[in-house]
Amino acid sequence: MHAMITDILLTQAIKEAFPVSPMPRSFFQSEEDSASLLELPSDLRGRVMGKKWHEVTHDDWAWLGGLSHFRDYMTTEAYIYYVPSVLLDSIHSNYFQHGVEVVLPDNQQHMPRGEWWKDFVGSLNGKQKEAIRLFLQRVRALATNDPSSLFWAEHGLSIIWPESSRPSPSSNNSPRP
């Protein structure tokens, strides 16, 4: 029963932090990506673009292999908009890897660096950062049979989204990229 309450609280925190409306003003970073017939942008267009984040299904994310592969195509605004969909799908499906990957830097050691990461973290508000921390804490509690997700959730909580990065009510403190 306790786990169910925790999942309910996590879901509530994510839904409060990431509103369904408004949808992103722009989806693709460039017109070339928007018009591309390449597989990745085409799959994004067909399975995600134009849907509200809560309408993207587990089957959509499973087909796409998660969201983190699309950072190079999507605007930061669009990427952030769909983060909660992946986080909730990850918890509800017990497939934690997609959710953990979406909130960690996309490099071999998952260390914060680069302009994309700086823009991503800088665009998140305090409630969104807290929802990400809560998600990683929940993965840490649930991923006992998934050592990789457990390891990267711990990494995320200690290096990327530490408690010390929690903003005070009057500041916009964010982790340094």
C-alpha positions in Angstrom: 0.0 0.0 0.0 2.8 2.4 0.8 4.3 2.0 -2.7 1.0 2.9 -4.3 0.7 6.0 -2.2 4.2 7.0 -3.2 3.4 6.4 -6.9 0.3 8.5 -6.5 2.3 11.4 -4.9 4.9 11.2 -7.6 2.3 11.3 -10.3 0.7 14.3 -8.6 4.0 16.1 -8.3 4.8 15.5 -11.9 1.4 16.6 -13.1 1.6 19.8 -11.0 5.1 20.6 -12.2 4.6 20.0 -15.9 1.3 21.4 -17.1 -0.5 19.9 -20.1 -1.2 23.4 -21.6 0.2 25.3 -23.3 1.8 23.0 -25.8 5.3 24.0 -27.1 5.2 26.8 -29.7 7.7 25.0 -31.8 8.6 21.3 -31.9 11.6 20.8 -34.2 14.9 22.8 -33.8 15.0 23.5 -37.6 12.8 23.4 -40.7 15.1 20.7 -42.0 14.3 18.4 -39.1 10.6 19.3 -39.5 10.5 18.3 -43.2 13.0 15.4 -42.8 12.1 12.0 -44.1 14.8 10.5 -41.9 13.5 7.8 -39.6 13.9 9.6 -36.2 12.2 12.9 -37.1 9.6 11.1 -39.0 8.8 8.8 -36.1 8.7 11.8 -33.7 6.3 13.5 -36.1 4.0 10.5 -36.3 4.0 9.4 -32.6 4.5 12.5 -30.5 4.2 15.8 -32.3 0.8 17.5 -31.8 -0.2 15.2 -28.9 -0.5 16.5 -25.4 2.2 14.9 -23.2 -0.4 12.8 -21.3 -1.7 11.4 -24.7 1.6 9.9 -25.7 1.3 6.2 -24.8 3.7 3.5 -23.6 3.5 2.0 -27.1 4.7 5.3 -28.6 7.7 5.5 -26.2 8.5 1.8 -26.7 8.4 2.2 -30.5 10.6 5.3 -30.3 13.0 3.9 -27.7 12.4 6.7 -25.3 12.8 10.5 -25.6 16.5 11.1 -25.0 17.5 10.1 -28.5 15.6 13.1 -29.9 17.4 15.9 -28.1 19.2 16.9 -31.3 15.9 17.3 -33.2 13.5 18.9 -30.7 13.5 22.4 -29.2 14.3 22.5 -25.5 10.7 23.7 -24.9 9.3 20.6 -26.7 11.7 18.3 -25.0 10.8 19.6 -21.5 7.1 19.4 -22.4 7.3 15.6 -23.1 9.6 14.7 -20.1 6.7 14.0 -17.7 5.2 11.6 -20.2 8.4 9.5 -20.2 8.8 9.8 -16.4 5.3 8.5 -15.7 5.5 5.8 -18.3 8.8 4.7 -16.9 7.3 4.3 -13.4 4.0 2.7 -14.5 5.7 0.2 -16.8 8.6 -0.6 -14.5 11.0 0.2 -17.3 13.1 2.8 -15.6 15.9 3.2 -18.2 13.9 5.6 -20.5 12.9 7.8 -17.6 16.4 8.0 -16.1 18.0 8.7 -19.5 15.6 11.6 -20.2 16.8 13.5 -17.1 20.6 12.8 -17.4 23.1 14.5 -19.7 23.6 12.5 -22.9 27.3 11.6 -22.7 29.2 8.5 -21.6 29.6 9.5 -18.0 26.3 11.5 -17.8 28.1 14.5 -16.5 26.5 18.0 -16.9 28.3 19.9 -19.7 27.5 21.6 -23.0 25.1 24.2 -24.2 22.1 21.9 -24.6 22.3 20.7 -21.0 22.8 24.3 -19.7 19.7 25.4 -21.7 17.7 22.4 -20.5 18.5 22.9 -16.8 18.1 26.7 -17.1 14.6 26.3 -18.6 13.3 24.1 -15.8 11.5 25.8 -12.8 11.9 24.7 -9.2 8.8 22.5 -9.2 10.1 20.7 -12.3 13.5 20.1 -10.8 11.9 18.8 -7.6 9.6 16.4 -9.6 12.7 15.1 -11.4 14.4 14.5 -8.0 11.3 12.7 -6.7 11.2 10.5 -9.8 14.9 9.5 -9.3 14.2 8.8 -5.6 11.3 6.6 -6.6 13.5 4.7 -9.2 16.1 4.3 -6.5 13.4 2.6 -4.3 11.9 0.5 -7.0 14.8 -0.5 -9.2 16.3 -3.2 -6.9 16.4 -5.7 -9.8 17.7 -3.1 -12.4 21.3 -2.3 -11.3 21.9 0.0 -14.2 18.9 2.2 -13.6 19.6 2.1 -9.9 23.2 3.2 -10.4 22.2 6.1 -12.8 19.4 7.2 -10.5 21.9 7.4 -7.6 24.3 9.3 -9.9 21.5 11.7 -10.9 20.6 12.4 -7.3 24.2 12.9 -6.1 25.7 14.7 -9.1 23.1 16.1 -11.4 20.0 16.8 -9.2 21.3 17.0 -5.6 19.2 18.2 -2.7 21.5 21.3 -2.5 20.2 22.4 -5.9 16.7 22.8 -4.5 15.9 26.5 -5.1 14.9 28.8 -2.3 11.6 30.5 -2.8 13.2 33.7 -3.9 15.9 32.4 -6.2 16.2 30.5 -9.5 19.1 28.3 -8.4 19.9 25.6 -10.8 22.7 23.0 -11.0 25.7 24.2 -12.9 26.2 22.6 -16.3 
